[in-house]
Amino acid sequence: MEKANKKKSPVKRLLEYAGNYRKLTYIGLFLSAVAMIMGMIPYICIWLVVRELIKVAPDWEKAVDIATYGWIALGSAVGGILIYFFALMCTHLSAFRTATNIRKEGMRHLMKTSMGFFDNNASGLLRNRLDNAAGETETLLAHNLADIVGTAAMFVSMIILLFVFDWRMGLSCLLAVFISIGALFAMMGGKNAKLMLEYQKAQDVMSKAATEYVRGIPVVKVFQQTVFSFKVFKQAIEDYSNKAEKYTIDVCGIPQSINLTFTEGAFVFLVPLTILLAPGVLLSGDFSTFVTNYAFYAIFSAIISTALAKIMFAASGTILAETALSRIEEVMDAPVIVETDNPKHPIDNSVEFRNVSFSYGDTDEKALSDISFEVKPKQTVALVGPSGGGKTTVASLIPRFWDVDQGEVLLGKVNVKEIEIKELMKCISFVFQDNKLFKTSIFENVRATRPQATKAEVLKALEMAQCMDIIEKLPDGIETEIGKKGTYLSGGEKQRIALARAILKDAPIIVLDEATAFADPENEVLIQRALQTLTKDKTVIMIAHRLSTVVNADKIIVLKEGKKVEEGKHSELVKEGGLYGKMWENYNHAVQWKIVTKGGRD
């Protein structure tokens, strides 16, 4: 079905997002065609006026129909403008609805994708693909499409009119059209269409690199570096610049010059033809008709450049919309979490890994290999080990941020793949190292985990999370908006607000990813108190780097290079003297490490 859909034209694929507003697009296109045809009527009226004046010359008083022709020309011109206005109203309404639906559909689709998808796709790139690309489609549907249909109608009418009065003069005017079409094809057809796609891809890469660079500015400033030290960003800018320059200068330079020269000067082809035909016309005695026709074509030739310019801009808009659509479809094609048709319900709050192996999509190297362990209900299990050992990966597989390659992850004796996603999310609360807060009130930030919660329940969660000192110093209490009027929180304060979220959610299983990693001593004490409240009578899986925080865990799982190398209580593992024992010894040395001055003082 997807392949069949890709074979449809970009316009049809875009209009599928318009829903019932698609009818407005068709109405707008019809009105645009009518408006353009009405725009041709004044030229015919001019020809009729000139013909009548020449016919009665020099008795101008006999030209009694001139006023009628003038009113017809004025009426058709004004009518065409009004009809075109309503045409654009229709196409704009449909375009705005289409762009809105694209964004909504994109967000709905992203909500179904695995969390791992966001690790491989930067937020700046996703925003460019979805939000900016949706905006680019508005130009096609609101303006370009109406202009394409209207110009097509005008073009057909123009060709008919060119041959109505004098086919020879009409053919000479068409020479400019043929040259222009050839120039347009040279710029936008064949292999040059691929250059436009490469240009758009380079723009995507630059957008992604720019986002990463902006986020890394603090590091760049600390080490006194410049933008040139950020090679990825610099290379992305240069690549984008080179492709843009190549397309505009190397590809479009000469064809566009030829196009503008001949379309703006279509009158040039009419002059030599007139000189050649004049002797024969003088002999035939039909000079007045010849002059009338010449006047018509001299004036009418000016419309050729307008028509061709609209075709050119409309064609470029179509190409841009097609590239934008391809970027949108990259988001829409993102793999989603497949839900079972026959969901099961967990029978308790246990977590179990059975012979789990997993590798990330962009590599064949296994991140986890044959991992098995069990966390019983209300147990606290710690995951420790060297960096890159697979601790975060293990935690990510429980809520299906990723799906395992082999083996099973069970929650409450049920494979997580057989649990409905909503129910799975209700069972688990997460506290990461760097939690994100929304730019809204503290109240709404905490209530995000349980939207139906009352103000009293939110306040209780904040109190249990040791957040009341934060609330008291804010100008509007829990209604204070984060980021507004310079209201910002420290890392430790953000962490406590995030803990209030988790407490309010009251999920039976808690996943902690070194929740105190970036907290200062004062905040760490408060966070530890909040964690005691959060984890009371809960099943807890904690990722720890500070080994002092796992001493009292019911079980410690030691991971190294994606494999489980040890399992047991703290005292047992220290006594065995394996990897954990060495880590504990190194940890104690680090804690006792001091700076000693030359005088021997600490």
C-alpha positions in Angstrom: 0.0 0.0 0.0 2.9 2.4 0.8 4.5 1.8 -2.6 1.2 2.5 -4.3 0.8 5.6 -2.3 4.3 6.8 -3.3 3.4 6.5 -7.0 0.7 9.1 -6.6 1.5 12.7 -7.5 2.7 15.0 -4.7 -0.5 17.0 -4.9 -2.7 13.9 -4.4 -0.6 12.7 -1.5 -0.8 16.2 0.1 -4.5 16.5 -0.4 -5.1 13.2 1.4 -4.2 15.2 4.5 -6.8 17.9 3.7 -9.8 15.8 4.6 -13.1 17.4 3.7 -11.3 20.7 2.9 -10.1 19.0 -0.3 -13.3 20.2 -1.9 -12.2 23.8 -1.3 -9.0 23.2 -3.2 -11.0 22.0 -6.3 -13.4 24.9 -6.0 -10.4 27.3 -5.7 -8.7 25.8 -8.8 -11.9 26.2 -10.9 -12.3 29.8 -9.8 -8.7 30.5 -10.5 -9.1 29.2 -14.1 -12.2 31.4 -14.5 -10.4 34.4 -13.2 -7.5 33.9 -15.6 -9.7 33.5 -18.6 -11.6 36.7 -17.6 -8.2 38.4 -17.4 -7.9 37.8 -21.2 -11.1 39.7 -22.0 -9.6 43.2 -21.7 -7.1 42.4 -24.4 -9.9 41.4 -26.8 -11.7 44.7 -25.9 -8.5 46.6 -26.7 -8.4 45.0 -30.1 -12.1 45.8 -30.7 -11.5 49.5 -29.7 -8.5 49.8 -32.0 -10.4 48.1 -34.9 -13.3 50.5 -34.5 -11.1 53.6 -34.3 -9.2 52.6 -37.4 -12.4 51.8 -39.2 -14.1 55.1 -38.6 -11.0 57.3 -38.7 -10.9 60.2 -38.9 -14.7 60.5 -38.0 -14.1 59.5 -34.3 -17.6 60.4 -33.3 -18.9 57.3 -35.2 -16.9 55.0 -32.7 -20.0 54.6 -30.5 -19.1 51.2 -29.1 -15.8 52.3 -27.4 -17.5 53.0 -24.1 -19.2 49.6 -24.1 -15.9 47.9 -24.8 -14.3 49.9 -22.0 -17.0 48.9 -19.5 -16.7 45.3 -20.5 -12.9 45.4 -20.0 -13.3 47.1 -16.6 -16.0 44.7 -15.5 -14.0 41.6 -16.6 -10.8 42.9 -15.0 -12.5 43.7 -11.6 -14.6 40.5 -11.8 -11.4 38.4 -12.5 -9.7 40.0 -9.4 -12.7 39.3 -7.2 -13.0 35.7 -8.4 -9.3 35.2 -8.0 -9.5 36.5 -4.4 -12.2 34.0 -3.6 -10.2 31.3 -5.3 -7.2 32.0 -3.1 -9.5 32.1 0.0 -10.6 28.6 -0.8 -7.0 27.3 -1.5 -5.6 29.0 1.6 -8.2 27.5 3.9 -7.5 24.1 2.4 -3.7 24.6 2.6 -3.8 25.7 6.2 -5.9 22.7 7.1 -3.6 20.4 5.2 -0.5 21.8 7.0 -2.3 21.6 10.4 -3.3 18.0 9.7 0.2 17.1 8.6 1.6 18.4 11.9 -1.1 16.6 13.9 -0.7 13.4 12.0 3.1 13.6 12.3 2.8 14.2 16.1 0.4 11.3 16.4 2.8 9.1 14.5 5.8 10.2 16.6 3.8 9.3 19.7 3.6 5.8 18.5 7.3 5.4 17.6 9.8 3.9 20.0 11.7 6.3 22.3 14.9 5.0 20.7 13.9 6.8 17.4 14.5 10.1 19.1 18.0 9.1 20.0 18.9 8.8 16.4 17.0 11.8 15.1 17.8 15.2 16.6 14.9 17.4 17.6 16.1 20.1 15.2 16.0 17.7 12.3 12.5 16.4 13.2 11.3 20.0 13.6 12.6 20.8 10.1 11.2 17.7 8.6 7.7 18.1 10.1 7.0 21.7 11.0 9.0 23.6 8.4 8.2 21.1 5.7 4.5 21.3 6.4 4.8 25.1 6.1 6.4 24.7 2.7 3.5 22.7 1.4 1.2 25.7 2.1 2.9 27.7 -0.7 2.1 24.9 -3.2 -1.5 24.4 -2.1 -2.4 28.0 -1.4 -0.7 29.8 -4.3 1.2 27.6 -6.7 -1.5 25.1 -7.5 -4.0 27.8 -8.2 -1.5 29.6 -10.4 -0.7 26.4 -12.2 -4.3 25.7 -13.1 -5.1 29.3 -13.8 -2.0 29.7 -15.9 -2.8 26.5 -17.8 -6.3 28.0 -18.6 -4.7 31.3 -19.5 -2.1 29.6 -21.6 -4.7 27.6 -23.6 -6.8 30.8 -24.1 -3.7 32.7 -25.1 -2.7 30.2 -27.7 -6.3 30.2 -29.1 -6.2 34.0 -29.2 -2.8 34.1 -30.9 -4.2 32.2 -33.8 -7.6 33.8 -34.0 -6.6 37.1 -35.7 -3.4 36.4 -37.6 -1.8 33.0 -37.3 1.6 34.3 -38.6 1.9 36.9 -35.9 0.7 34.4 -33.3 3.3 31.9 -34.3 6.1 34.5 -34.0 5.0 35.3 -30.5 5.0 31.6 -29.6 8.7 31.4 -30.4 9.4 33.1 -27.1 7.2 30.5 -25.4 9.1 27.6 -26.9 12.5 29.1 -25.9 11.2 29.8 -22.3 9.9 26.2 -21.9 13.3 24.9 -23.0 15.1 27.1 -20.6 12.8 26.1 -17.7 13.3 22.4 -18.5 17.1 23.0 -18.5 16.8 24.5 -15.0 14.3 22.1 -13.4 14.2 18.9 -15.5 16.2 15.8 -15.8 19.3 15.4 -13.6 18.9 19.0 -12.3 15.8 17.9 -10.4 18.1 15.7 -8.3 20.3 18.7 -7.5 17.3 20.3 -5.9 16.8 17.2 -3.8 20.5 17.2 -2.8 20.1 20.9 -1.9 17.2 20.2 0.4 19.0 17.3 2.1 22.0 19.5 2.7 19.6 22.0 4.3 18.3 19.2 6.6 21.9 18.2 7.6 22.8 21.9 8.3 19.7 22.3 10.5 20.6 19.3 12.5 24.3 20.4 12.9 23.2 23.9 13.9 21.0 22.6 16.7 23.8 20.5 18.0 26.2 23.4 17.8 23.9 25.8 19.6 23.5 23.2 22.4 27.2 22.9 22.6 28.0 26.7 22.8 28.8 26.6 26.6 31.5 24.0 25.9 32.8 25.9 22.9 33.0 29.1 25.0 34.7 27.5 28.0 37.5 26.2 25.8 37.7 29.4 23.8 37.0 27.7 20.5 35.2 29.1 17.4 32.6 27.8 15.0 35.5 26.4 12.9 36.4 24.0 15.7 33.0 22.4 15.3 33.9 20.5 12.1 30.5 18.9 11.5 28.7 22.3 11.5 31.3 24.0 9.4 31.3 21.2 6.9 27.4 21.2 6.8 27.4 25.0 6.1 30.0 24.6 3.3 28.2 21.7 1.7 24.9 23.6 1.8 26.6 26.7 0.4 28.3 24.8 -2.4 25.1 23.0 -3.5 23.1 26.3 -3.4 25.8 28.1 -5.4 26.1 25.2 -7.9 22.4 25.1 -8.5 21.8 28.9 -8.8 24.9 29.8 -10.8 26.0 26.7 -12.7 22.6 25.3 -13.5 20.2 28.3 -13.5 22.6 31.1 -14.6 22.5 30.9 -18.4 19.0 29.3 -18.9 17.4 32.0 -16.7 19.2 34.7 -18.6 17.9 33.3 -21.9 14.4 32.9 -20.4 14.1 36.5 -19.2 15.6 37.9 -22.4 13.2 36.3 -24.7 10.0 36.3 -22.6 10.4 40.0 -21.7 11.3 40.8 -25.3 8.7 38.6 -27.1 7.8 41.8 -29.1 11.2 41.4 -30.9 10.0 38.5 -32.9 6.9 40.5 -34.1 8.9 43.4 -35.7 10.8 41.5 -38.4 7.7 39.5 -39.3 5.7 42.7 -39.7 8.4 44.2 -42.0 8.3 41.1 -44.2 4.5 41.1 -44.4 3.9 44.8 -44.9 4.6 45.0 -48.7 2.0 42.2 -49.4 -0.6 43.8 -47.1 -0.2 47.2 -48.9 -0.8 45.6 -52.2 -3.9 43.7 -50.9 -5.4 46.9 -49.5 -6.3 45.4 -46.2 -3.9 47.6 -44.3 -6.3 48.7 -41.5 -6.9 45.1 -40.4 -3.2 44.4 -40.5 -2.5 47.4 -38.3 -5.3 46.4 -35.9 -3.8 42.9 -35.6 -0.3 44.2 -35.1 -1.5 46.5 -32.3 -3.2 43.6 -30.7 -0.2 41.3 -30.8 2.2 44.1 -29.7 0.1 44.6 -26.6 -0.8 40.9 -26.1 2.9 39.8 -26.3 3.4 41.4 -22.8 1.2 38.7 -21.3 3.5 36.0 -22.4 6.2 36.9 -19.9 3.6 37.0 -17.1 2.2 33.6 -18.0 5.7 32.0 -18.2 6.9 33.6 -15.0 3.9 32.1 -13.2 4.7 28.7 -14.7 8.3 29.0 -13.6 7.5 29.9 -10.0 4.7 27.4 -9.8 7.0 24.7 -11.1 9.7 25.6 -8.6 7.0 25.5 -5.9 6.0 22.0 -7.0 9.6 20.8 -6.7 10.0 22.4 -3.3 6.7 20.9 -2.1 7.8 17.4 -3.4 11.0 17.6 -1.5 9.1 18.9 1.6 6.7 16.0 1.2 9.6 13.5 1.1 10.9 14.9 4.4 7.4 14.7 5.9 7.1 11.1 4.8 10.4 10.3 6.4 8.8 11.1 9.7 5.6 9.3 8.8 7.6 6.2 7.8 9.3 6.0 11.2 8.9 2.6 12.7 6.1 2.4 15.3 5.7 0.2 18.3 3.6 -2.7 17.2 0.8 -3.4 19.7 -0.7 -6.8 20.2 -4.3 -7.6 19.1 -4.8 -9.6 22.3 -3.4 -7.6 25.2 -2.6 -9.3 28.5 -2.5 -7.8 32.0 0.5 -8.1 34.4 -0.3 -10.2 37.4 2.2 -8.5 39.7 5.0 -5.9 39.8 7.9 -8.1 39.0 10.4 -7.6 36.1 12.3 -10.4 34.4 14.9 -10.6 31.6 15.1 -14.0 29.9 18.1 -14.5 27.6 17.8 -11.0 26.2 20.1 -9.9 23.4 19.8 -6.6 21.7 21.7 -4.4 19.2 21.0 -0.9 18.0 19.8 -0.6 14.4 22.8 1.2 13.1 25.3 -1.4 14.1 25.7 -5.2 14.2 27.6 -5.2 17.5 25.4 -6.4 20.3 24.7 -3.9 23.1 23.3 -6.8 25.3 24.1 -10.4 25.0 22.1 -13.2 26.7 21.1 -11.2 29.8 18.9 -12.9 32.4 17.8 -11.8 35.8 14.7 -11.3 37.9 13.4 -8.4 40.0 10.7 -9.6 42.4 7.8 -7.3 43.5 8.9 -4.5 45.9 12.6 -5.4 45.4 15.3 -2.8 44.7 17.8 -4.0 42.1 20.8 -1.9 41.1 22.5 -2.0 37.7 26.2 -1.1 37.9 29.3 -1.5 35.8 31.8 0.3 33.6 30.5 2.9 31.1 29.1 1.4 28.0 28.3 -1.8 29.8 24.6 -1.7 28.9 22.9 -0.4 32.0 20.8 2.3 30.3 20.0 -0.2 27.5 18.6 -2.7 30.0 16.4 0.0 31.6 15.2 1.2 28.2 14.0 -2.3 27.2 11.5 -2.5 30.1 9.2 0.3 28.8 9.8 -0.7 25.1 11.9 2.3 24.3 13.5 -0.5 22.1 12.3 -4.0 21.4 14.7 -6.9 22.0 16.2 -8.9 19.2 16.2 -12.2 21.1 14.7 -13.4 24.4 11.9 -11.8 26.5 11.4 -8.9 28.8 8.5 -9.7 31.2 6.6 -7.4 33.5 4.3 -9.1 35.9 5.0 -12.5 34.2 3.8 -11.1 30.9 6.0 -10.3 27.9 6.0 -6.5 27.5 5.1 -6.9 23.8 1.8 -8.4 24.9 0.9 -5.5 27.2 -1.0 -2.5 25.8 1.3 0.5 25.6 -0.9 2.7 27.8 -1.1 0.1 30.5 2.7 -0.5 30.3 3.4 3.2 30.7 1.0 3.4 33.7 3.0 0.7 35.4 6.4 2.5 35.2 7.7 5.8 36.4 11.1 7.1 35.2 13.5 9.5 36.8 16.4 10.4 34.5 19.7 12.3 35.1 18.5 15.3 33.1 14.7 15.6 33.3 12.9 18.1 31.0 10.3 20.5 32.2 7.7 22.1 30.0 7.5 25.9 29.6 4.3 26.1 31.5 3.3 26.3 35.2 4.8 24.1 38.0 1.2 22.8 38.5 0.9 21.7 34.9 4.4 20.3 34.8 3.7 18.0 37.8 0.2 17.1 36.6 1.5 16.0 33.2 1.7 12.4 34.6 -1.9 12.4 35.8 -3.9 15.2 34.0 -7.0 14.6 36.2 -5.2 15.3 39.4 -6.5 18.1 41.7 -4.5 21.1 43.0 -4.5 19.5 46.4 -3.0 16.3 45.1 -0.3 18.2 43.1 0.6 20.1 46.3 0.9 16.9 48.3 3.2 15.4 45.6 5.3 18.5 45.7 5.5 18.4 49.5 6.5 14.7 49.4 9.2 15.6 46.8 10.7 18.2 49.1 9.7 21.0 46.8 8.0 23.4 49.1 11.1 25.7 49.5 11.0 26.0 45.7 7.3 26.9 45.6 7.6 29.5 48.4 10.2 31.5 46.6 8.4 31.6 43.3 6.3 34.8 42.6 3.0 32.9 41.8 3.6 29.7 43.7 2.7 26.5 41.8 1.1 28.7 39.1 4.5 30.2 38.2 5.4 29.5 34.6 8.9 28.2 34.0 11.0 30.4 31.7 8.6 33.4 32.1 10.0 36.6 33.5 13.4 35.1 34.1 12.0 32.2 36.3 14.4 29.3 35.9 15.3 26.4 38.2 18.6 24.8 39.0 19.4 21.2 38.0 18.6 19.9 41.5 15.4 21.8 41.7 14.3 20.5 38.3 15.0 17.0 39.6 12.8 17.4 42.6 9.9 18.7 40.4 10.4 15.6 38.2 10.3 13.5 41.3 7.0 15.1 42.2 5.7 14.0 38.8 6.7 10.4 39.5 5.2 10.5 43.0 1.9 11.9 41.7 1.8 9.1 39.0 2.2 6.5 41.8 3.3 3.7 39.4 4.3 0.4 41.0 7.6 0.1 39.1 10.3 2.8 39.3 13.3 3.2 37.0 16.0 5.5 38.3 18.9 6.6 36.1 21.3 8.1 38.6 18.8 10.6 39.8 21.3 12.5 42.0 24.1 12.6 39.5 24.1 16.4 38.9 22.7 17.6 42.3 24.7 19.7 44.7 25.0 18.4 48.3 22.0 20.3 49.6 19.7 19.2 46.8 21.1 15.7 47.0 19.9 15.3 50.6 16.4 16.5 49.6 16.3 14.3 46.5 17.3 11.3 48.6 14.4 12.0 51.0 12.0 12.3 48.0 13.4 9.0 46.6 12.6 7.3 49.8 9.0 8.4 49.5 8.8 7.6 45.8 10.3 4.0 46.1 8.5 3.0 49.3 6.8 -0.4 48.6 7.7 -0.2 44.9 9.7 -2.4 42.6 12.8 -0.3 41.8 15.4 -0.7 39.1 18.2 1.8 39.6 21.2 2.6 37.4 24.0 3.7 39.7 27.5 5.2 39.3 27.9 6.2 43.0 28.3 2.8 44.6 27.4 4.2 48.0 23.7 4.4 46.8 23.4 0.7 46.1 24.9 -0.8 49.3 21.4 -1.5 50.6 19.9 -2.8 47.4 18.3 -6.3 47.5 20.3 -7.3 44.5 23.1 -5.8 42.4 23.5 -6.8 38.7 27.1 -6.1 37.4 27.2 -5.5 33.6 30.3 -5.3 31.4 30.4 -5.0 27.6 26.7 -6.0 27.4 27.0 -9.1 29.5 26.0 -9.9 33.1 29.2 -10.8 34.9 28.1 -10.8 38.5 24.9 -10.8 40.6 24.3 -10.7 44.3 24.2 -8.4 47.4 26.8 -5.8 48.2 28.5 -7.8 50.9 28.6 -11.0 48.8 30.1 -9.3 45.7 32.7 -7.4 47.8 33.8 -10.7 49.4 34.1 -12.4 46.0 36.6 -9.8 44.9 35.5 -9.7 41.3 34.7 -6.7 39.1 32.3 -5.2 41.7 34.9 -5.7 44.4 37.5 -3.8 42.4 34.9 -1.1 41.6 34.1 -0.7 45.3 37.8 -0.5 46.2 38.4 2.2 43.5 35.3 4.1 44.7 36.5 4.2 48.2 39.9 5.5 47.1 38.2 8.2 45.1 36.1 9.3 48.0 39.1 9.5 50.3 41.3 11.4 47.7 42.4 14.8 48.8 44.6 17.7 47.5 47.6 18.2 49.7 49.6 21.4 49.6 53.4 21.7 49.8 53.1 22.4 53.5 51.4 19.1 54.0 48.0 20.5 54.7 44.8 19.4 53.0 
